[in-house]
Amino acid sequence: MVPLLGIILLGIESGLSVSTATYIFGSFFSAIIALLPHGLIEIPTLALAGAVTYSAHLLIKEQARSNMTCAVFQQIEKHRNAMPIMKIALLVIGCLFLAGWVEAHVTQRILTVS
């Protein structure tokens, strides 16, 4: 449920950002251009982070309902060992830093040109 909530909140934030930028700049096109470079990196990154946690949820959901505690922990351990979680976490963190850098530096240059 948490990954879905994150995506919903990101959508609300993006919508509010575009509407505020449209009001400030007076142009919907400028608002989209302001959001697009950052969003191209951030949105797929957050979707990846959500997919990793949601896949674990789907994997253990049935066993957790039937209160098979030992089986749930064994399944989690197998899932954790099979998936390169450290690599995925480092990729997500790196992409979020890149998205922040793009928002801080590249978006400003794009907006001053257009």
N, C-alpha and C positions, 0 to 999 in steps of 0.2 A: 504494500500500500504506500509506503514512503516514496519509492521511485515515481509512482504516479502523481503523488502530491507535489514532488519536486518539479515535474514537467508542467503540471497545471500552474504552479506558482511562477515558473519561468515564462509561461504564456501570458499570464496576467501582467507580469512585470514588463514584458516586451510590448504588449498592447498599450500599457500606460506610458511607456517611454516614447512610443511612436506618436501617441495622441498629444503628449506634452511637447515633443519636438515639433509636431505639426503646428501647434498653437504658437510656439516661440518663433520658429522659422517662417511660418506662413506658407509652408509648402510640404505636402505629403511626400513628395519625391525626396526632398532633403532629409526628412525624418527616416525614411527607409534606408537611404544611403548611410545615415549615421549609425543605424543598427546592424546593417547587413555584414560588414567585415567581421565584426565581433561575433555576431550570431552564427556565422558559418563555421566557426571553430567551437564555440561554447555548446550549442544545442546538440550536435552529434556526440560530443564528449559526455555531456550529462545523460544522454540516452544510453551510451555505453555503460556508464557507472550504474544506471538504474537497471539495465539488462542483467548485469552480473548478480546483483542482489535479488532480482526477481526470479532468475533462473534457480537460485538456491531455494527460494521460497516455494516454487513449483515442485521442486524435487522432493522436499520433505513434508509438504502439506498433508498428504494422506497419512503418513506415518505419525505425524504429530496429532492428528485428529483421533487416532486409535490409541493414543497414549503408550506407544512403544518407544519409550525413552532411549533405551540402549540402541535400537535400530536407527533412531533419528540421529543420534550422535555419530554412529558409524557412517551413516549416509553423508552427513556434513563433513566428516573427516575425509571420506573418499572424494567428495566434490571439491574440497579445498585442495587436496593433493593433485587432482586432475587439472585444475584450472590455475594458470599462472597469475595468481592474485597480485603478487608484488609487482609484476610487470604491468598489469592493468592499472594498478593504483598509481604507479609512477607515470604511466602514459596519461592518465586523467589529470594528475597534478601538473604535469608539463604542459598539456594542452590548455588547462585553465590559466596558467601563467602566460602562455602565448596569447590567449584571448584577451587577457588583461593588458598585455603590452600593445596588442593591436588596437584596443580601445583607447589607450592612452596616447599612442603616437601616430598610428596610421589613420585612424578615423579623423583626427584633427586636420591632417594634411588633405584628406579627401574633401572635407567640408570647406576648407579655405579655397580649394580649386574650383568647386562647383558653385 
